[in-house]
Amino acid sequence: MQHLAGGQFEVFSAGTHPVGLNRESVEVMAEVGINIAHHRSKSVEEFVGRPFDYVFTVCDRAKESCPTWSGAMHLLHWSFDDPAAEIDPIQRRQIFRRVRDEIATQGHQFVKEAGLGESVTP
């Protein structure tokens, strides 16, 4: 999202069950010129009680187990497959790429519709 909005707003990322930064996530993002190697896996618990304009859940499991964000102005759910759940390494890499691209497409549309600044092409 940070990349798609041209750095026009602050973005945080967290998971309901963080297990560390996924190496394949880092690699598939690098394929499109985005370096996330310096990121760390965080729990949503780090952000509870903090006000947000938008809170997104990006998988059905997260939507069901995510804490209530009473301070959020907008709660949005985008359902994407969890690539890490795939056992076959070739299929998993393909799913990581597909989900990366799906998130970019959805994010680009969101930025455009929300008028959050100059968006770059996904």
Secondary structure, DSSP 8 states (H G I E B T S, - for coil): -TTTTTT-S-----BSS-----HHHHHHHHTTT---TT----BGGGGTT--EEEEEE-SHHHHHHS---TTEEEEEE-----GGG--SHHHHHHHHHHHHHHHHHHHHHHHHHHT-S-----
